[in-house]
């Protein structure tokens, strides 16, 4: 019997980060299954421990990023994702997956819209870790770096909501330098249960030290922060595992 | 019957219109962009309006304008751009396909036209010709210019 927890990757037409996300999950211990949207079922979702909506441009981002994927998911699954979460499953949305989770209402109310300067941004960003107790973030330092690559990554919400999310602990990551004009510099959110987690940056693109844009980056001797991001969730779902943590020195260093 | 909607992002700032030109120039104008959908339909209008609000509109960030008249005032001119009929418009196809997949709709879509409207705001130094030259591809686009109350 396979003891590795299963991660299910849901692939829509236009999803394009599924391969590297599957590699990140596999590298950190998960058994990975990628399912095209046409083959999705509630049974398949309920069998896994972690459902991942990877980045990309689902349905070409037509109308707005994530809208058609949201509508198709609601048509196909109803509130199966709510049931999955309520039964203890974790849901992760990265970039376009984050946009879909917000549209589905699984994350706090808001919207991810075009950046304030109207441009696609592909760059590395520094992020503040607001929830070091969260299974995805507990092995990461206070300030962490990941790449972003998006045109519609600016989180906006009704007046006062973004600050309320910060107060309630629903904001997991904020941009140190608010590169896209997000409300309260929000880069990542979780729901009240902590089981639904979305973020614009791409942790799957920083698995090893060599992935970092700076060849002299010395945050960790071998791994990138993305490795610890996925690995700590693996350890959450597989408690018998010996915890892996980034080194004390690397956590303390200024990035 | 015909129903026209225009959707405006309320967080989108006015942008420098000169940046829309291949050779950015000081035009003295700013630009706002909206999405515009024209439905030819039969059936219940309130159901179509419900569809627009739930499918095409993001209530957090966008305002809906349901009328044929422009949603902004005081513009120098606006430029409507859409794909020529018969060309593959993937956004339109996605919307049409979603409408066809819905079993519960009590309205029927006959034709849909999807376009972008560019409002040029302010008393500009130039007219629409440079923008048409640089933003419109006459092979694939149809376009239309309407002058407003602000002087150019």
Interface residues (C-beta under 8 A of the other chain):
Chain A: X59 X60 X62 X63 X64 X67 X68 X71 X72 X75 X109 X110 X111 X113 X114 X116 X118 X154 X156 X157 X158
Chain B: X9 X11 X12 X13 X15 X55 X56 X58 X60 X61 X90 X91 X94 X95 X98 X101
